């Protein structure tokens, strides 16, 4: 049986620069307010956006209030989307080849409506996708739609249940150590894409080594 593949999105399939959005939002702030958003942690406001508790309009209003932004909707959206970079074609090609080989695939992503819409627009423009990254995978699980987010266990359990996958038969590919820690605790196999590893360089070797981890490394420190 070929292992199931559960992919993170940002930092795994799409390149991300987490520093760009806090920097862009700070430039819009009258008070030059620091923005609590990083790969390791973020403020409750961003958690609420990623779990569908805020509409885009409510989110923009909250940003204006919390960070004293003097900006139009378009300027806020551009700053919020600044962390999104490119989706390399070779990563999409690798996922397509693995699906042809018989691997079941799914995405498990902490994301939000504004980022989903922007990424879908770019994928349509660059690759002709009609349904965003869902065109490349068997299922897509967005925190925005599920109502849970990583590193909580609920979103992992939801994806496994929906896919009818067993943890030990599933390889989770992720670049955030706090999410890797949850996956390990639930019994999933993991591929931790710590730099300089990338999907195309590390995943083929990880599949050859499965069910062992590749590369063999200590559990990364959990953060909140």
N, C-alpha and C positions, 0 to 999 in steps of 0.2 A: 504493500500500500504506500502510495506517495504521500508525503506529509502535506497537510493543509498549510496554506500560507496566509498569515494575518499581518497586513502591512500597516504601519503608521504612514502618515502622509508627509507632513512637514519635516524636512531633514532626511527623509528616506526616498520618497518619490519626487517631491518638489523641493528645490533648494530654498532655504530660509536664512534670513539674516535678522535675528531677533532684535538687534540694536537699532535697526532702521526706524521702526515704528515709534519707540519711546523718544528717539531723537526728533522725529518729525512732529510728534504731538507737542513736545516741549517748545519747539520753535513757534507753535501756534498759541502758546500759553502767555497771557499777559504777565503772569507771575513767574515765568520760567520754571514751572512746577515739574519736579521729577515724576516720571511715570513708572509705576510698579508693574513692569511686564518683562519677563525674561523666560528662558527655556526652563529654568528651575522652579519659578514661582510667579504668581501674579495676584493682583488685588481681586476682591470679591466682585467688583464691577465686571471684570473680564470673564470671571467664572459664570456670572449670570448671563452674559451675552452668549457664551459658548454652550449653555444648557437651555437656550430658547426662552429664558425668562424675560428678556427684553427684546422689543422690536428694534429695528435699526433707528427709527426716530427717537425712541426712548433712550437708546444707547448714546446717540449723538447729544441729546439733551443732558444726560448724566455726565458725559465727558466735558461738556461746556461748563457745567456747574463744578465738578470736582477739580478740574485743572485750569479753570478760568480761561477757557479758549475763546478767542475772538475770531471765528472762522465760519465759512459757509459749509453746508452739507458736503459739497464736492471736495472742499479742502480737507475736511475731517476724514472723509472716505479715502482720499488719496494718502493721507498720513497713516491711517489704519491699515491700508493695503501695502504700505511701503516695505514690509518685511517679506512679502512674496516675491520670489525670484523666478527662475526658469524651471521647466520640467524637461530634463534631458531626454532626447529621443531614445537613447540606448537603454534607459531604464524601462521605458514603455515596451521596447522590443523584447527585453528579457522577460518581463511579466507575460507578454503574449506567447513567447516560446514555452514558458513553464506551464501555461494553461493548455497549450497544445500537447504537452507531454502528459497531461492528466492531473495536474495539481489543481485543487480547488483553491480559490483566492477570495480574500475579502479585505476591506479597508476599515481601520478603526482609528478615527481621527477626532481630536479636540479641535473643533472649528465652529464657525458662526456664519450666519446668512450672508454678511457682506463679503467675507473671504470666499465662501462657496461661489457666489455670483461672479466675483472677479476671476477666480481660477477657471471657472467654466467658460467665461468669455475668452480668456487667453487660449484655452485648449481648443475651443471652437475655431479661433482665428489661426492658430498654428497648425493644428492637426485635423481640423474638420470634425471634432467630436460633437455629438448632438446632446449628450447627457453628462458631460464632464468626465471625470476620471472613472465614473461608473461604466463607461464604454469599454474599459480595459479589465474589469474585474467581475466576479460572480455576484458580489454584494458589496454595498457601501454602508457603513455605520458612522454617521456623524453625531457628535455629542449634541449639536444643535437640535437634531431631530429625536434623539433617543432620550434626552433629558438627564443624562449622566455624563460624567467626564472622567478621563484618566487623571490621577492614578487610582481612583476608586475601583473597587472590585465589580460593582454592579454592571458597568458597561462591558467589561470582559465577559461576565456571565451571560449577559444579554446576547452578545455576538456569538458565543459558543452555542447557546441554546438555539438561536435562530438558524445557525448553519448546521446544527446537529453534529458538531465536532467534539471530539474528546481532547482535553488539554494535552495529553501526552503525544497525540498524533499531530499537533499543531505547532508550527514554528512562527513565533512572533518577532517581527523585524522592526526595531525601534531605536531611536537615538537619544531618548531621555532616560536617565538612570532610574528616576522614581517610578516610571512606568514599567521598566524592565523588572524592578523589584516586585511589583504586584503580579506581573505575569509569572514569574518564578514561583511566587507563593501559591498561585493557583495551579501549578503543575504544568504550565506551558513550557515548551522548549523556547529558547530565545536566541536571537542574533542581535547583539548590542553593537550598533553602528557608531562606535566612538571614532572620532577622527584619528587617522586619515581614511578609515574604512568607508566604502561607498557600497550601494546596493549591487552594482555590477561587478565590483571586485570581490565582495565578500559572500554574497548569497550563493553562487554556484558551489563554492568550497563548503559552505555550511550545509548544503544539501547532500554533498558527498559524505560529510561527517555525521549527518543525522543518524540517531538521536543524540549524539554527543554535541556539546557546544563547540562552536568555532568562531573566533579563536578561543581556546580555553583561558579564562580569566576570572579573577575573583568577582564576586557580586559587587556591582558599583554601589557607592554610598547612596542611600535613600535620602531624598530631599522632599520638601513639602511645597 
